[in-house]
Amino acid sequence: MAQPYLDWTAALFDPAKIFGKPEALRDLRVLDLGTIFLGPTTTTYLAEYGAEVIKVEIPGVGDTIRALGPTYHWNMSLIGLSEPKNKYFCGLDVRKPRGAEIFTRLVARADVLVENFRAGTLERWGLGYRQLREVNPRLIYSAHNGFGQWGDYGTGRPSYDAIAQGESGMAAISGFPSRPPLKSGGYIGDYLGAVAGASTILAALHHRMRTGEGQFIEIAQVEALIRMLDWTWVYHGLTGRYRLRYGNADVGIVPSDIVEMTDGFVAISAPTDQAFAGLARAMKQPDLAQDPRYRTQLARAKDENREALLKAIRDWARGLTTADVVALGDRHGFAAARVASGKDHCADAHLETRRTLWRHDDPIYGRFPLYGPPAKLSATPGRVKWTIKPIGADNDFVFRALLGLAPPEIRTLESEGIIGRWADKPGQKPPDGWSGEGKAL
């Protein structure tokens, strides 16, 4: 008899075996010239699956992410600890001609370069795609910014996650009708742009595998987020109406809502007529599924019908607990899940077992929870090996081992401020008492 499916998949993806398996992107070398989230998270996704990512930072300045966040842990911002996983960190001032020349030598040995400066910045430093493809025709050069590398919006407009959420139209359809547009609590503009970046880089690498040719990629943060607006433009184009804000309710899938219980909130969704019939049974109002106003999805989606139905569901749910409704969903065939918090997640055995909640024991910063790789691969699983390091922590690896610079030359470059390490301030310097090896004291 065949092994039960869930037992088979649990063994296939067993997290205890992750570090005994190879990495999917081993032998892929990526140069990270990004800052904060958009570009650097793109390379983090690649690093989680085995790419050798070299993070290049200006000595004594570093990535802005190092200083962001509500507080610090051992001289590093919590946001900085959470994101740049599995990378090598070197301090190199690419703005100076000698630094640009050294960086070009790294490019000659790289497969991918990711940057998220304003359009044209690296070209002014002699490090744009047109210059670097002469050094390495196989290079995949991925330029990320808010509005693209060309077009009527110009090249100088800065963009951050909040800007992308506003300009894309995502904020305009988020929130409640009587309130201002609502920005997502997570940095969705950055993360979705990074997903687009990582997947497109893999597509370009596949093309290179067949043709031997590199190419130039541009990721416009705003446009990546526009791609997530689902039916918004089709709706306007074919009806002449604009999509509005409806709070937690979904106007395309009815019922789909977040409702208040006696002990918290639950997301409820019944996208099919069959699922809605199950919800009606759970409500002990089975006749709702035969009511002409609610019999079909199209009928339920009409404004007047939707609001009446959602009110009935909210009134019913208010007297129940979150566990009650989740159990009813399992029993009757509609979807229900608690609205979980970070506190809930950090105590969730399911997430921990699957290494979505990754209890990371960092070689420098000690033990703390992290988000694990977003997808599971059975033969080449992603993993977390380390998180951020002080600026220039891997200078010896990059400049001596990879480029073969001699110690006297490195010392000269350090004296000229071209190669360097951290400054003596939180976010850049190592933990107090760190000797350069092992964990901080």
Residue pairs with C-beta under 8 A, 6 or more apart in sequence:
2 8
3 11
12 378
13 354
13 376
13 378
13 381
15 353
15 354
15 355
15 381
18 355
18 381
18 383
19 383
21 379
21 380
21 381
22 50
22 379
22 380
23 49
23 50
23 380
23 382
23 383
24 49
24 50
24 377
24 380
24 382
25 46
25 49
25 50
25 51
26 50
26 51
26 52
27 52
28 46
28 50
28 51
28 52
28 111
28 112
28 205
29 51
29 52
29 54
29 109
29 110
29 111
29 112
30 43
30 46
30 47
30 51
30 52
30 53
30 54
30 110
30 111
30 112
30 113
30 114
31 53
31 54
31 56
31 103
31 106
31 107
31 110
31 112
31 113
31 114
32 39
32 40
32 43
32 53
32 54
32 55
32 56
32 87
32 114
33 39
33 56
33 94
33 113
33 114
33 115
33 117
33 122
34 40
34 42
34 43
34 63
34 114
34 115
34 116
34 144
35 63
35 64
35 65
35 116
35 117
36 63
36 64
36 65
36 68
36 116
36 160
36 190
37 65
37 83
37 161
37 187
37 190
37 191
37 194
38 116
38 144
38 145
38 189
38 190
38 193
38 194
38 197
38 219
38 221
39 114
39 115
39 116
39 142
39 144
39 194
39 197
40 55
40 63
40 65
40 83
40 84
40 114
40 116
41 83
41 190
41 191
41 194
42 114
42 142
42 144
42 193
42 194
42 197
42 198
42 201
42 219
43 51
43 53
43 55
43 87
43 114
44 53
44 83
44 84
44 85
44 86
44 87
44 194
45 194
45 195
45 198
45 373
45 374
46 53
46 112
46 198
46 201
47 53
47 85
47 86
47 87
48 85
48 86
48 373
48 382
48 383
48 384
49 373
49 377
49 380
49 382
50 380
50 382
51 112
52 88
53 86
53 87
53 88
54 87
54 88
54 90
54 106
54 110
54 394
54 398
55 63
55 84
55 87
55 88
55 89
55 90
56 90
56 92
56 94
56 103
56 106
57 63
57 89
57 90
57 91
57 92
57 391
57 392
58 91
58 92
58 93
58 94
58 95
59 91
59 92
59 93
59 391
59 392
59 417
59 419
59 420
59 421
59 422
60 91
60 391
60 420
60 421
60 422
60 423
60 428
61 391
61 423
61 428
62 91
62 391
62 422
62 423
62 427
62 428
63 80
63 84
65 77
65 79
65 80
65 83
65 84
66 76
66 77
66 80
66 388
66 391
66 427
66 428
67 77
67 80
67 426
67 427
67 428
68 77
68 79
68 80
69 77
69 78
69 79
69 80
70 78
71 77
71 78
72 78
72 426
72 427
73 81
73 365
73 368
74 365
74 366
74 431
74 432
74 440
75 426
75 427
75 428
75 429
75 430
75 431
75 432
76 365
76 388
76 426
76 427
76 431
77 426
77 427
80 388
80 427
81 362
81 365
81 368
81 387
81 388
82 370
82 371
82 387
83 387
83 388
84 387
84 388
85 370
85 384
85 385
85 386
85 387
86 383
86 384
86 385
86 386
87 388
87 389
88 394
88 397
88 398
89 388
89 389
89 390
89 391
89 392
89 393
89 394
90 392
90 394
90 395
90 397
90 398
90 399
90 419
91 391
91 392
91 395
91 419
91 420
91 421
91 422
92 99
92 102
92 103
92 398
92 418
92 419
93 99
93 417
93 418
93 419
93 420
94 100
94 103
94 125
94 127
95 125
96 416
96 417
96 418
97 126
98 413
98 416
98 418
99 418
99 419
100 125
100 126
100 127
102 399
102 403
102 405
102 413
102 418
102 419
103 127
104 126
104 127
104 132
104 135
105 403
106 398
106 402
106 403
107 113
107 127
107 132
107 135
107 136
107 139
108 135
108 136
109 402
110 136
110 139
111 138
111 139
111 140
111 205
112 139
112 140
112 141
112 142
112 201
112 205
113 132
113 139
113 140
113 141
113 142
114 142
114 144
114 197
114 201
115 121
115 122
115 142
115 143
115 144
116 143
116 144
116 145
117 143
117 145
118 145
118 155
118 156
118 157
118 158
119 143
119 145
119 147
119 148
119 149
119 150
119 155
119 156
120 128
120 149
120 155
122 128
122 143
123 129
123 130
123 131
129 139
129 141
129 143
129 216
132 139
132 141
133 139
133 141
133 214
133 216
136 214
137 213
137 214
138 208
138 212
138 213
138 214
139 214
140 201
140 204
140 205
140 208
140 214
140 215
140 217
141 214
141 215
141 216
141 217
142 197
142 200
142 201
142 204
142 217
142 218
142 219
143 149
143 216
143 217
143 218
143 219
144 193
144 197
144 218
144 219
144 221
145 159
145 218
145 219
145 220
145 221
146 157
146 158
146 159
146 160
146 163
146 164
146 167
146 220
146 221
146 222
147 153
147 154
147 157
147 159
147 167
147 220
147 221
147 222
148 218
148 220
148 223
149 155
149 218
159 167
159 221
159 222
160 189
161 187
161 188
161 189
161 190
162 183
162 189
163 189
163 222
164 170
164 189
164 190
164 193
164 221
164 222
164 225
165 171
165 174
165 183
165 184
165 188
165 189
165 225
166 172
166 181
166 183
167 222
168 189
168 222
168 223
168 225
168 226
168 229
169 226
169 229
169 232
170 184
170 188
170 189
170 225
170 226
170 228
170 229
171 181
171 182
171 183
172 181
172 245
173 229
173 232
173 243
173 244
173 245
174 181
174 182
174 183
174 184
174 245
175 181
175 182
175 245
175 247
176 182
176 245
176 246
176 247
177 244
177 245
177 246
177 247
179 245
181 245
182 245
188 225
188 228
189 221
189 222
189 224
189 225
190 221
192 224
192 225
192 227
192 228
193 219
193 221
193 224
193 225
195 224
196 219
196 224
196 227
197 217
197 219
200 217
200 219
201 217
204 214
204 215
204 217
207 213
207 215
208 214
208 215
230 252
231 243
231 252
232 243
235 241
235 243
236 242
236 243
243 251
248 257
248 258
249 255
249 256
249 257
249 306
249 310
250 256
250 257
250 269
251 301
251 306
252 301
253 269
253 271
253 297
254 297
254 300
254 301
254 305
254 306
254 309
254 310
255 268
255 269
255 270
255 276
255 279
255 300
255 306
255 309
255 310
255 313
256 267
256 268
256 269
256 270
256 271
257 267
257 268
257 269
257 310
257 313
257 314
258 265
258 266
258 267
258 268
258 339
259 265
259 266
259 268
259 313
259 314
259 317
259 318
260 314
260 317
260 318
261 317
261 318
261 320
261 321
261 322
261 324
261 325
262 318
262 319
262 320
262 321
263 321
263 322
264 322
264 338
264 339
265 322
265 338
265 339
266 317
266 322
266 325
266 326
266 336
266 337
266 338
266 339
267 335
267 336
267 337
267 338
267 339
268 279
268 313
268 317
268 325
268 329
268 334
268 335
268 336
269 275
269 334
269 335
269 336
270 276
270 278
270 279
270 334
270 335
271 297
271 335
272 297
273 289
273 295
273 296
273 297
274 333
275 333
275 334
275 335
276 288
276 289
276 294
276 297
276 300
276 334
277 286
277 289
278 332
278 333
278 334
279 313
279 329
279 332
279 334
280 286
280 287
280 288
280 289
280 294
281 289
281 332
282 325
282 328
282 329
282 331
282 332
282 334
283 312
283 313
283 316
285 312
285 316
288 294
288 309
288 312
289 295
292 299
293 299
293 300
293 302
293 305
293 308
293 309
294 300
294 305
294 309
299 305
300 306
300 309
317 325
322 338
325 336
326 336
326 337
326 338
328 334
328 336
329 335
329 336
329 337
330 336
338 344
340 348
345 351
345 357
346 357
346 369
348 357
351 357
352 359
354 372
354 376
355 372
355 373
356 371
356 372
357 369
357 371
357 372
358 369
358 370
358 371
358 372
358 384
359 367
359 369
360 367
360 368
360 369
360 370
360 384
360 387
361 367
362 368
362 386
362 387
362 439
363 386
363 438
363 439
364 386
364 389
364 390
364 430
364 431
364 434
364 439
364 440
365 387
365 388
365 431
365 439
365 440
366 439
366 440
370 384
370 387
372 382
372 384
373 381
373 382
373 383
373 384
374 382
375 382
376 382
390 421
390 422
390 428
390 429
390 430
390 434
391 420
391 421
391 422
391 423
391 428
392 419
392 420
392 421
392 422
393 421
393 430
395 410
395 419
395 421
399 405
399 410
399 419
400 407
400 410
405 413
410 419
413 419
414 420
422 428
422 429
422 430
423 429
430 436
430 440
431 440
431 441
432 440
432 441
433 440
433 441
434 440
434 441
